[in-house]
Amino acid sequence: MKLVTKILDKDGTTAVPLTSNEEPTATRSIYSAVDLFAGCGGLGTGLENAGFTTVFVNELDRDAMATYLRNRGHEIGGMRFSENGDLRCHDAHELQGKRLEKLVGDLGDMREVGLHFEQTKLGKMSNLDIVAGGPPCQGYSGIGIRRSYAADKEALPSNRLYARMVKIIDRLRPRVFLFENVRGLLNSRWTRDGTRKIFPDVLAEFRAISGYEVRWSLVYAKDYGVPQNRPRVLLVGIRRDVLEASHLLDKDADPEDAVACGFLPLPTRGYFPDLVDLLGDLVDNSVVDALRSGNFPAGPFETSKYPHKPMNDLQAGFRTPPAWAASRAGMLTEQEYSRHNRDIVEKFDYMLANGGEIPDHARTKKFSQRVLKPRWGNSEPNMTATSLPDDYVHFSQPRILTVREWARLQMFPDWYEFSGKRTTGGIRRAGNPLEGNFDREVPKYTQIGNAVPVGLAEEVGKHFRKILDQAVGTRT
């Protein structure tokens, strides 16, 4: 990349102070974000909804990366992000040595970022806003383990990727960093028979990065406007110059709790949407006859046009694409239905008619399916979108949810397109670590289930924006 020079002071020699509200508009035009272990883009989409611009992405799986790129048409550095191979890599282990230095140079050459560094009494700083990422979590997740092969955590290379993230953060020196993972990380141990927990090692690695204060919290997506319980561990590092410049932050409020210290937004309980308000405009009554009769169409069993107009602002918002994706407006994709056999449809019909109770003849020792509630009533969301849709039955039709409905549970907009197979199973999805096979297929349902809920990421991103506005000035 060969754009723009470094940002220097008037005499052409001194780096501009990075905490000054007088910082040149060349470096103030965007909130810049590096998205590591990005998956299909849940965390990145939420940050983008909050006003951040993705300037680099890393993701190992090629289908997930393809999904990410086909939904990133913004221009940066003089061309579309999705078309610039310099602004992405697959394996995070590539981001060291010459490849990491090339990234530093590329971000420095981009007019919108103009990445530069300054050595101060508080340590080395850059004008990059955020590095965020969630290294693969299957090794920590109870769901991932129950559907995978048993292996010690120490044997899974993906469980050490947090250390690579630490190295990248230490080189890029962003104002804020965010590490995200599953609740299981808090209690996971390195070996099945051992006592040493993983999380203290993870926390110690991030706290060893000089010049940052680090706090963490276990948060629940339902407390941030998402119709799922979905607990997540969020670990936040705030650079000390930012900490000193924002009155939203109080590192002394608690030695651990990121919410109490203002590193994360306060939860706002009770404003998650009901599922009928989230998905009601997608309900196509014509598919029920095909499900019950078994007379499926010869071609795709899908709804390709919206069966209803938006019934509320939430549904209208899902249908509104950004300017670069204007051609996707009004399109309904991924509303393809599973061709359930008669026994399954009868079972689902019985469950819908009997408060979710499974008929005796259909009971198994496997994980029980549940009927989703159209309205939560006096309760709260008690479900989590996982890598499989089979656990849940639609609230009004005898079927599991479609890819598009699964995506809405994660608050992905309807213009968001997914790459790869619709679903898969067995060893193709789980791999076999016991035999050294760490390759995993990541079909659409799995991509979505592995993602950070977009709504949660957006609320976190908005909070980071407020902090950065106070610390270094509002972007133009």
C-alpha positions, 0 to 999 in steps of 0.5 A: 500500500502506498498512500499518505505519509506519517502524521508529524508536527509543524516542524516535520519532526515531532510526533503529534501528541496522541491524547491531544484534542488538537490531533489532525483530522487525517487521523481523526476521521474514523474509529479504527478497529482491528478484528482478530479471530473474527469468525463470520463477523458478529463482533465486527458488525456490532463495532461497525454499527457503533461507528468503528471501521474495520481496518484489518481482519484475521480469521482462519476458516475460509468459509467464515472469512468469505462471509466476513468479506462479502459483508465488508464493502466499505472503502478504506485506503482507496479501495474496498476493504473486501478487495484489499488482500493486505488487510487480512490474513487467515492464520493469526500465527502469521502476524509476527515478524515481517508480516506484523511489520507489514501490517504496521506499515500498511496502516501507517500508509492509510490516510484514514488511519495514519498509524503512528507511535509515540513514546511517553512517560506512560509507555509506547502509544499509537493512534489505533483505537481498538484491537478486538478478538475472540480466539476459538472457544470450542476447547472451553465451551461445554457445548463444544466439548459435548459435541466433540472429542475429549482431549486435554485443553493443553493438546488443542492449539486453539486454546493458546491463541490468546497469547498470539493476541497479546503479542499483536496488541503489544506491537500495535499499542491500541487505545483499547483492547477487547478479548471475548470468550465463553463462560466455560473459560472461567472454570476450564482446566488445562488437563482433565485430571489436573487442578490448574485453571486456564483463565488465571493464565489468560488474565495474567498474559493480558495484564502483563502488557505494559501501559494498560489497566485490565478488567473483566466481567461475565456479562449476559447478552439478554442484559444488552438487548439480545433475545438470548441468555448467552453469557460471555467473558469480556476482558477489556484493556484501557491504555493509561493515557485514555484512563486518565483522560475519561471520567467514565473510567474508575480503575479503583472501583474494583480490582476485577469487575470491568462493569464496575470500573466503567470499562464496559457498559452497565446492563439494561435489563428487560429490553430484549425483544420478544421472538414474535417481534423479532421473527414474526415478519418472516413467518410464511404460513404456506410452508406448514402444509408442505411440512405436514403432508411431506409434499416438498417442492422439487427445488429449494424449500424456501421463502425467497420474498418477505411474506409480510411488511415490517411489523415494527422498527426492529424488523425494519432495521434488519432490512436496511442495508448500508449504502455500499450494499444498497442493492440488497435492500428488499432481498430475503435470503437464507429462509430455507427450511429443513425437510423434516420427515413425518414423525418429526413434524408430528412430534413438533406439532404435539410439542406446540400444542402441549406447552413444549412437552415431548410425546413419550414415544419420541423421548430420547436420552439425547439433548431435549428439544424445546419450543421457543416462546413467542413472548417471554412474558414475566420470564427472561430469554433462557436460550442460546443460539449454538452451532446447531439449530436442532435444539429449538422448535419454532414458536408457531410452526413444526420445524427448526429455525432457518439460517436467517432466523438463527442470524436474527437471534444473533441480531445480524441484519437481513442484508448480511450474507453467509458463505459455505454449506448450510449445515454439516455434522459429525467429524466434519464439524468437530474434527478429531483432536485425539488423532491430530485432526484439528480441521473443522467445517464451519457451515452457516449455522455454526458460523452464526452460533459461534459469533458474538451477538451483534447487539451485545458488541454494538452496546460495548462499541457505543460505550468505547466510543464515549470513552474515546470521545472524552479521551481524544476528541469526537471524530468528524 
